[in-house]
Amino acid sequence: MGKAIAFRLLSSLGVVAGSSILVFCILYVLPGDVVMNMIDPSSMSPEAIANLRRQLGVDRPFHEQFLSYFGRVLQGDFGTSLVNSEPVLPKIITHFPATLALTAAASVVSVIVGVVLGVLSAIHRNTVIDIVARVVGLFGISMPTFWSGILLILIFSVYLGWFPAMGSDGLETLVLPALTLGMLGAGFIVRIVRNSMLEVLGEPFITTLRAKGLSERAVMYRHALRNALIPAVTMLGILIGEMLAGTVVIETVFSRQGIGRIIADAIMAKDLPVVQGVILFSAMVYVIVNVLVDISYLYIDPRVRRPQS
């Protein structure tokens, strides 16, 4: 199993490298001019603009810019912002805790709501509870996060005054963004858990457990749910990546100072080092999360720990 985890880590490095190359290529061919976004062209001479391009290195061919960027990344240098000359990596690290708190809280909401509704939906199949759970799941999947975020602001902040609408200081400012982002993940987990539970409940070993006199609660929660959680854990690993991407919209709607807000501002200014740095950092976090998901299989499903013959 140690060899499998090591192989997973090595293959994940390829994912990070591929993401970095792809983003660099896409941003390179986007229309617009970084230098012109930084200055007022009417206030500088063509010679001064050419000197600025040379200083920033944006006048060099594509392959030279890419090799220079990739070499710095391998040394832990994510570059310097073209807009305010700040180092990219310290800026990301400073703002990442707010995004991490949002993603973690949204994941907790997704797991609790998704698993509870999914189990209830499977146990009470074709009843009112099942219909309500499926509607909630469909709502979470279908509604755009910017729309549901504005709706929650109107209800719980404007009308009821329970939670602040904006900011990133304190737990109160985390509630509405986490609910908005978490309901998206909960919608997927409800469907996954429901279908997995129904499939597991039809397995012969469930009938055997009931025949042995095991209580229905033990059958459902100790055996059926444990087996049904494998697909949900896999989906959670994928959803965390979706949530990291979703923070761009959520942090803009709720005016939170995280890396999602950073990359949104950097894209508008075509600040390529910041965009590349945030995406590369997010890819690394996503890879680490999925490796942890793979390791969690060892504890959820004992069959994974058995050596293959």
C-alpha positions in Angstrom: 0.0 0.0 0.0 2.9 2.3 0.6 4.1 1.8 -2.9 0.6 2.6 -4.2 0.5 5.9 -2.3 4.0 6.8 -3.5 3.0 6.1 -7.1 -0.1 8.3 -6.5 2.1 11.1 -5.3 4.4 10.9 -8.3 1.5 10.8 -10.7 0.0 13.8 -8.9 3.2 15.8 -9.7 2.4 15.3 -13.3 -1.1 16.8 -12.8 0.4 19.9 -11.1 3.0 20.3 -13.9 0.3 19.8 -16.6 -1.9 22.4 -15.0 0.9 24.9 -14.8 1.8 24.4 -18.5 -1.8 24.6 -19.6 -2.5 27.8 -17.7 0.6 29.5 -18.9 -0.2 28.7 -22.5 -3.8 29.9 -22.2 -2.9 33.2 -20.5 -0.1 33.8 -23.0 -2.5 33.8 -26.0 -5.3 35.8 -24.3 -5.9 39.3 -25.9 -4.7 42.4 -24.0 -1.5 43.9 -23.0 -0.1 43.7 -19.5 2.0 46.7 -19.8 -0.8 48.9 -21.2 -3.0 47.8 -18.3 -0.3 49.0 -15.8 0.4 52.4 -17.3 -1.2 55.4 -19.0 0.2 55.1 -22.6 -0.2 58.8 -23.2 2.1 59.6 -20.3 5.1 57.5 -21.5 7.2 57.5 -24.6 7.5 54.4 -26.8 11.1 54.0 -25.6 10.0 54.0 -22.0 7.3 51.4 -22.7 9.8 49.2 -24.5 12.2 49.4 -21.6 9.4 48.4 -19.2 8.6 45.4 -21.4 12.2 44.4 -21.3 12.4 44.7 -17.5 9.2 42.6 -17.1 10.5 40.1 -19.6 7.2 40.1 -21.6 9.1 41.0 -24.8 10.8 37.6 -24.9 9.6 34.6 -27.0 7.1 32.2 -25.5 9.6 29.4 -24.8 12.0 31.7 -23.0 9.2 33.1 -20.8 8.0 29.6 -20.0 11.4 28.1 -19.1 12.1 31.1 -16.9 8.8 30.8 -15.1 9.0 27.0 -14.7 12.6 27.3 -13.4 11.6 29.8 -10.7 8.6 27.6 -9.7 10.9 24.6 -9.1 12.9 26.9 -6.7 9.7 27.9 -4.8 9.5 31.3 -6.5 6.0 32.0 -7.9 7.1 35.3 -9.4 6.2 38.9 -8.7 3.0 40.7 -9.3 3.1 42.9 -12.4 0.7 45.4 -10.9 2.1 46.2 -7.4 5.5 44.3 -7.5 4.6 42.1 -4.5 5.9 38.5 -4.3 3.1 36.2 -5.3 3.6 33.3 -2.9 3.6 35.3 0.3 0.5 37.1 -0.9 -1.2 33.7 -1.6 -0.2 32.3 1.8 -1.5 35.4 3.6 -5.0 35.1 1.9 -5.2 31.3 1.8 -6.5 30.8 5.4 -9.8 32.7 4.5 -10.3 30.4 1.5 -9.3 27.3 3.4 -11.8 28.2 6.2 -14.5 28.7 3.6 -13.8 25.5 1.7 -13.5 23.4 4.9 -16.8 24.8 6.3 -18.5 24.2 2.9 -17.2 20.7 2.9 -18.7 20.1 6.4 -22.0 21.4 5.2 -21.9 19.2 2.1 -21.1 16.1 4.0 -23.6 16.5 6.9 -26.5 17.6 4.7 -25.7 15.3 1.8 -25.1 12.1 3.9 -28.1 12.7 6.2 -30.5 13.4 3.4 -29.1 10.7 1.2 -29.5 8.0 4.0 -33.0 9.2 4.9 -34.0 9.2 1.2 -32.8 5.6 0.7 -34.4 4.3 4.0 -37.7 6.1 3.2 -37.8 5.4 -0.5 -40.8 6.7 -2.5 -42.1 8.7 0.5 -42.5 12.4 1.2 -39.0 12.3 2.9 -37.5 10.9 -0.2 -39.1 13.5 -2.4 -38.0 16.4 -0.2 -34.4 15.1 0.0 -34.3 14.7 -3.8 -35.7 18.2 -4.3 -33.1 19.7 -2.0 -30.4 17.8 -3.8 -31.7 19.0 -7.2 -31.9 22.6 -5.9 -28.3 22.5 -4.7 -27.0 21.2 -8.1 -29.2 23.4 -10.3 -28.9 26.8 -8.6 -25.9 29.0 -9.6 -23.9 29.9 -6.6 -24.0 33.7 -7.2 -27.9 33.5 -7.3 -28.2 31.4 -4.2 -25.6 33.6 -2.4 -27.6 36.8 -3.2 -30.8 35.0 -2.1 -29.3 34.0 1.3 -28.0 37.6 1.7 -31.5 39.0 1.1 -33.2 36.5 3.5 -30.7 36.2 6.4 -28.9 39.5 6.2 -31.2 42.1 4.8 -34.6 40.9 6.1 -33.8 38.9 9.2 -30.5 40.5 10.1 -29.0 37.3 11.5 -25.7 37.3 9.7 -23.5 39.9 8.1 -23.6 40.1 4.3 -19.9 40.8 3.7 -16.5 40.5 5.2 -14.1 37.7 6.2 -13.6 38.4 10.0 -15.2 36.0 12.5 -17.4 32.9 12.3 -20.5 34.9 11.6 -19.2 36.1 8.2 -18.5 32.5 7.3 -22.0 31.1 7.7 -23.7 32.4 4.6 -20.8 31.8 2.2 -20.3 28.2 3.6 -24.0 27.5 3.2 -24.0 28.8 -0.4 -21.0 26.8 -1.5 -21.8 23.8 0.7 -25.3 23.3 -0.8 -23.7 22.8 -4.2 -21.7 19.8 -2.9 -24.6 18.5 -0.8 -26.7 18.2 -3.9 -24.2 15.8 -5.5 -23.6 13.8 -2.3 -27.4 13.3 -1.7 -27.7 11.6 -5.0 -24.5 9.5 -4.6 -25.3 8.3 -1.1 -29.0 7.6 -1.9 -28.1 5.5 -5.0 -25.2 3.7 -3.1 -27.4 2.9 -0.1 -30.1 1.5 -2.3 -27.5 -0.7 -4.1 -25.9 -1.9 -0.9 -29.3 -2.6 0.7 -30.0 -5.0 -2.1 -26.8 -7.0 -1.5 -27.0 -10.6 -0.1 -24.9 -9.8 2.9 -27.6 -7.4 4.1 -30.2 -10.1 4.0 -27.7 -12.4 5.9 -27.2 -9.8 8.6 -30.9 -9.4 9.1 -31.4 -13.1 9.2 -28.8 -13.3 12.0 -31.0 -11.0 14.1 -28.9 -7.9 13.8 -31.0 -4.8 14.6 -32.1 -2.6 11.7 -30.1 0.3 13.0 -26.9 -1.7 13.1 -27.5 -3.0 9.6 -28.1 0.5 8.2 -25.5 2.5 10.0 -22.7 0.0 10.8 -22.7 -2.0 7.6 -24.8 -0.5 4.8 -23.7 3.1 5.3 -20.0 2.2 5.6 -20.1 0.5 2.3 -22.1 3.2 0.7 -19.7 5.9 1.7 -16.9 4.9 -0.7 -18.4 6.7 -3.8 -19.4 9.7 -1.6 -15.8 10.0 -0.4 -14.5 9.9 -4.0 -17.1 12.6 -4.9 -16.0 14.7 -2.0 -12.4 14.7 -3.2 -13.7 16.0 -6.6 -16.0 18.5 -5.0 -13.3 20.1 -3.0 -11.6 21.1 -6.3 -15.0 22.5 -7.4 -15.3 24.4 -4.2 -11.9 25.9 -4.5 -12.9 27.1 -8.0 -16.2 28.3 -6.7 -14.6 30.6 -4.1 -13.9 33.0 -7.0 -17.6 33.7 -7.3 -18.4 33.3 -3.6 -15.6 35.6 -2.3 -16.7 38.2 -4.9 -20.3 38.1 -3.9 -19.6 38.2 -0.1 -16.5 40.5 -0.4 -14.2 38.0 1.3 -10.4 38.5 1.0 -9.2 35.1 -0.1 -7.3 33.7 -3.1 -10.5 33.5 -5.1 -10.8 37.3 -4.9 -7.1 37.6 -5.6 -7.4 35.7 -8.9 -10.5 37.5 -9.9 -8.7 40.8 -9.6 -5.6 39.5 -11.2 -7.5 38.2 -14.3 -9.1 41.6 -14.7 -5.7 43.3 -14.6 -4.1 40.5 -16.6 -1.5 40.0 -13.8 -0.2 36.8 -15.2 2.2 35.8 -12.3 -0.6 36.1 -9.8 -3.0 34.1 -11.9 -0.5 31.4 -12.6 0.6 31.3 -8.9 -2.9 30.9 -7.5 -3.8 28.2 -10.0 -0.6 26.3 -9.4 -1.1 26.6 -5.6 -4.7 25.5 -5.9 -3.7 22.5 -8.0 -1.2 21.5 -5.3 -3.9 21.7 -2.6 -6.3 19.7 -4.8 -3.7 17.0 -5.3 -3.0 16.7 -1.6 -6.7 16.5 -0.8 -7.1 13.6 -3.3 -4.1 11.7 -1.9 -5.7 12.0 1.5 -9.0 10.7 0.0 -7.1 7.7 -1.3 -5.6 7.1 2.1 -9.0 7.3 3.7 -10.2 4.3 1.7 -7.9 2.2 4.0 -10.1 3.1 7.0 -13.5 3.1 5.3 -13.1 -0.2 3.3 -11.0 -2.9 4.9 -10.9 -4.8 1.6 -8.5 -2.2 0.3 -5.9 -3.2 2.9 -5.9 -6.8 1.8 -3.0 -7.8 -0.3 -3.9 -8.7 -3.9 -3.2 -12.3 -4.8 
